[in-house]
């Protein structure tokens, strides 16, 4: 029964995606006009007592991702484990695609262990829902938080991210979207709960400024 009930939702999204493709082709001579926003190259290096080190993306990864803005950094404060931040912000009108970490991480040799979703509270007391993903490689384990963000909207669901993106492409001529991913090592001393606390704390620190780089 659940399988049957799911089909109307998928059919609606497929129809909307088809309409979005048509609209994008019709408008391809009219570039998107995005709201004013800062470039990800200006994303703060120093953040809440942490200093970041930029990490270069390998050429094969850049080729897979396609054109867009990127941030890949390790943030660290003294005597605390490093927190890794990755933000990818392309315009999907240019045949780019945001790849889910649930596909990319296993492709890089990480074994999925456990996945769920958690709520993170913003400073204004509203909350967002994000993916919580545990992966391992050899003796290493890391906790991953990630979500999709576009036009002031945050969702953990790749399905709904594509739905909203298709809808906005049709209604607003906007096909820009972003993936935000935070990776926190799980150390023997600290454990999974402490890794989650550190990752959530970092997420709360970047949430207030993300709209300046991923326009509403």
C-alpha positions as CSV (number, residue, x, y, z in Angstrom):
1,X,0.0,0.0,0.0
2,X,2.8,2.4,0.8
3,X,4.4,1.7,-2.6
4,X,1.1,2.5,-4.3
5,X,0.5,5.7,-2.4
6,X,4.0,6.9,-3.1
7,X,3.5,6.9,-6.9
8,X,1.4,10.1,-7.1
9,X,4.1,12.0,-5.3
10,X,6.8,10.8,-7.6
11,X,4.6,11.4,-10.7
12,X,4.0,14.9,-9.6
13,X,7.7,15.6,-9.1
14,X,8.6,14.0,-12.4
15,X,6.0,16.2,-14.1
16,X,7.3,19.3,-12.4
17,X,10.9,18.4,-13.3
18,X,9.9,18.0,-16.9
19,X,8.2,21.4,-16.9
20,X,11.2,22.9,-15.2
21,X,13.5,21.5,-18.0
22,X,11.2,23.1,-20.6
23,X,11.2,26.4,-18.8
24,X,15.0,26.4,-18.4
25,X,15.4,25.7,-22.1
26,X,13.0,28.4,-23.1
27,X,14.8,30.9,-20.8
28,X,18.3,29.8,-21.6
29,X,19.0,33.0,-23.4
30,X,17.9,35.0,-20.3
31,X,20.4,34.4,-17.5
32,X,19.2,33.9,-14.0
33,X,19.2,37.1,-11.9
34,X,20.0,36.1,-8.4
35,X,19.6,38.3,-5.3
36,X,22.7,40.0,-4.1
37,X,24.9,37.7,-2.1
38,X,28.5,37.2,-1.1
39,X,30.9,34.8,-2.8
40,X,31.8,31.6,-0.9
41,X,35.4,32.6,-1.3
42,X,34.6,35.3,1.3
43,X,33.3,32.8,3.8
44,X,34.9,33.5,7.2
45,X,38.3,31.8,7.8
46,X,38.0,32.6,11.5
47,X,34.8,31.5,13.1
48,X,33.8,31.4,16.8
49,X,37.4,30.8,18.0
50,X,38.2,28.4,15.2
51,X,40.7,29.0,12.4
52,X,40.3,27.3,9.0
53,X,42.7,25.7,6.5
54,X,41.5,25.5,2.9
55,X,41.7,22.1,1.2
56,X,42.0,21.8,-2.6
57,X,39.5,19.6,-4.3
58,X,41.1,17.0,-6.6
59,X,40.7,17.7,-10.3
60,X,38.6,14.6,-10.9
61,X,36.2,15.7,-8.1
62,X,36.0,19.2,-9.7
63,X,35.2,17.7,-13.1
64,X,32.4,15.6,-11.6
65,X,30.9,18.5,-9.7
66,X,31.1,21.0,-12.6
67,X,31.1,24.8,-12.4
68,X,30.0,26.3,-9.1
69,X,31.3,27.9,-5.9
70,X,33.0,25.7,-3.3
71,X,34.2,25.8,0.3
72,X,36.2,22.9,1.6
73,X,37.9,23.6,4.9
74,X,39.1,22.2,8.2
75,X,38.2,24.4,11.2
76,X,40.1,23.9,14.4
77,X,40.5,25.5,17.8
78,X,43.3,24.7,20.1
79,X,43.3,21.2,21.5
80,X,40.0,20.2,19.9
81,X,39.3,17.8,17.0
82,X,39.1,19.4,13.5
83,X,35.6,20.1,12.0
84,X,35.4,19.8,8.2
85,X,33.1,22.0,6.3
86,X,32.0,21.5,2.6
87,X,29.6,23.9,0.8
88,X,28.8,23.4,-2.8
89,X,26.7,26.1,-4.5
90,X,26.1,25.7,-8.2
91,X,23.5,26.8,-10.6
92,X,21.7,23.7,-11.7
93,X,20.7,25.4,-15.0
94,X,24.2,24.6,-16.2
95,X,23.7,20.8,-16.1
96,X,25.3,20.5,-12.7
97,X,24.1,18.1,-10.1
98,X,24.4,18.0,-6.3
99,X,25.5,14.5,-5.3
100,X,24.2,13.2,-2.0
101,X,26.9,12.4,0.6
102,X,25.2,9.0,1.0
103,X,26.5,8.3,-2.5
104,X,29.8,10.2,-2.5
105,X,31.2,9.0,0.8
106,X,30.8,5.3,0.0
107,X,32.3,6.1,-3.4
108,X,35.4,7.4,-1.5
109,X,35.7,4.2,0.5
110,X,33.6,5.1,3.5
111,X,31.3,2.3,4.8
112,X,27.8,3.5,5.9
113,X,27.1,2.5,9.5
114,X,24.0,4.3,10.6
115,X,21.8,7.2,9.3
116,X,19.0,9.2,10.9
117,X,17.8,12.8,11.1
118,X,18.1,15.4,13.9
119,X,16.7,18.8,14.7
120,X,19.0,21.8,15.1
121,X,17.7,24.9,16.7
122,X,18.4,28.3,15.2
123,X,19.1,31.5,17.2
124,X,15.5,32.6,16.6
125,X,14.2,29.4,18.3
126,X,13.1,27.9,15.0
127,X,14.7,24.6,14.0
128,X,15.9,22.8,10.9
129,X,16.0,19.1,10.2
130,X,19.3,17.7,8.9
131,X,20.7,14.3,8.0
132,X,22.9,12.5,10.6
133,X,25.2,9.9,9.0
134,X,27.8,7.7,10.6
135,X,30.5,6.2,8.3
136,X,33.6,4.3,8.8
137,X,36.9,3.5,7.0
138,X,39.2,1.0,8.7
139,X,39.5,2.1,12.3
140,X,38.2,5.6,11.6
141,X,34.6,6.7,12.2
142,X,33.1,10.1,11.5
143,X,29.8,11.8,12.0
144,X,28.3,13.7,9.1
145,X,25.6,16.3,9.2
146,X,24.3,17.5,5.9
147,X,21.3,19.3,4.3
148,X,20.2,21.0,1.1
149,X,19.6,24.8,1.2
150,X,18.1,27.1,-1.4
151,X,16.0,30.3,-1.4
152,X,15.7,30.5,2.4
153,X,14.6,26.9,2.6
154,X,16.4,24.0,4.4
155,X,15.5,20.3,3.8
156,X,17.3,17.0,4.6
157,X,15.5,15.3,1.7
158,X,17.2,15.0,-1.7
159,X,13.7,14.2,-3.1
160,X,12.1,17.4,-1.7
161,X,15.2,19.5,-2.5
162,X,14.7,18.5,-6.2
163,X,10.9,19.1,-6.0
164,X,11.4,22.7,-4.6
165,X,14.1,23.4,-7.0
166,X,12.0,22.3,-10.0
167,X,9.1,24.4,-8.7
168,X,11.3,27.5,-8.2
169,X,12.8,27.0,-11.7
170,X,9.2,27.2,-13.1
171,X,7.9,30.0,-10.9
172,X,11.0,32.1,-10.2
173,X,13.5,31.3,-12.9
174,X,15.8,30.2,-10.0
175,X,17.8,27.0,-10.3
176,X,20.5,27.7,-7.7
177,X,20.8,25.4,-4.7
178,X,23.5,24.3,-2.2
179,X,24.7,21.3,-0.2
180,X,26.1,22.0,3.2
181,X,28.1,19.2,4.9
182,X,29.8,19.0,8.2
183,X,32.2,16.1,9.1
184,X,33.3,15.5,12.7
185,X,35.7,12.7,13.6
186,X,34.6,10.3,16.3
187,X,37.5,9.9,18.7
188,X,37.9,7.0,21.2
189,X,38.1,9.5,24.0
190,X,35.1,11.7,23.1
191,X,32.7,9.2,21.5
192,X,29.8,9.6,19.1
193,X,27.7,11.9,21.5
194,X,30.6,14.4,21.8
195,X,31.2,14.4,18.0
196,X,27.5,15.2,17.5
197,X,27.7,18.0,20.1
198,X,30.7,19.5,18.3
199,X,29.1,19.2,14.9
200,X,25.8,20.7,16.0
201,X,27.5,23.5,17.8
202,X,29.4,24.3,14.6
203,X,26.2,24.1,12.5
204,X,24.6,26.6,14.9
205,X,27.5,29.0,14.3
206,X,27.3,28.9,10.5
207,X,23.5,28.9,10.1
208,X,23.1,32.7,10.8
209,X,25.5,33.6,8.1
210,X,24.7,31.1,5.4
211,X,21.9,33.2,3.8
212,X,24.5,35.8,3.0
213,X,26.2,33.3,0.7
214,X,23.3,31.1,-0.4
215,X,20.7,33.8,-1.4
216,X,17.1,33.7,-0.3
